Amino acid sequence: MTILTTQHSPNWRSPITASDRVLFEIQQAIVEGRIVAGSKISEPELARRFDVSRAPLREALARLERCHLIERTPNAGARVVTLSAAGLLSLYQLREELEGLACRLAAEQMADAEIVELSQLLEQHLSTQRVREGESYYQEAGDLDFHYRVILGSKNPYLINILCDELYFLVRMYRVQLGMNGPRVSRAFDEHKVILQAIANRDGELADLLMRRHIAASRRNIEKQLNQKDFQHDYS
């Protein structure tokens, strides 16, 4: 299972095995672009870079493949997944449906104390200068991430497994590299506040609709960033 947060897994902040540690470190490097999207995986190079033997490295790579951060091609080996408009559309179509459902369930299932904590999390996000000025809306992974907390609030173990274990870091890769800067920052934060209000009002139908619209807007923003990068690449 993918390393997540202290709320979902005790191994998020303190990996307990060599495989856990290297998984966490490579996940972060891929998500943040320090291991470049589309680049070929070299086991000897990664073993040296992360100071790990080949056995735990291979276990970590297998786990990264299960959460869609790397992909294997016959006779070509393993590569970091490529960020593409087609991949974004497929991923966000699924995310829109499932996170909408998770949000509706969260409106029904979250305890009042959890909703208060979610409100406090948004206040924490707003307290960062770059969010206030509309420059950047970077959320740390796991229980410091608004979306992650809403998904956990659904109390549905199958949704949590799909969204928080299987797809979370691929979604995060798109968000971190392409979706957390620029003019959408302030709108995204305001949309989070409106979603939270619907959850607090126990209006699952509205919460579902608002989350779907929020994710669709995020997809369009990231798609625009991808198109700009492709244009710049073509004319560089």
Secondary structure, DSSP 8 states (H G I E B T S, - for coil): -----TTT-TTSSS--SHHHHHHHHHHHHHHTTSS-TT-B--HHHHHHHTT--HHHHHHHHHHHHHTTSEEEETTTEEEE----HHHHHHHHHHHHHHHHHHHHHHHHH--HHHHHHHHHHHHHHHTSHHHHTTSB----SGGGSHHHHHHHHT--HHHHIIIIIISHHHHHHHIIIIISBSTHHHHHHHHHHHHHHHHHTT-HHHHHHHHHHHHHHHHHHHHHHHHHHHHHHHT-
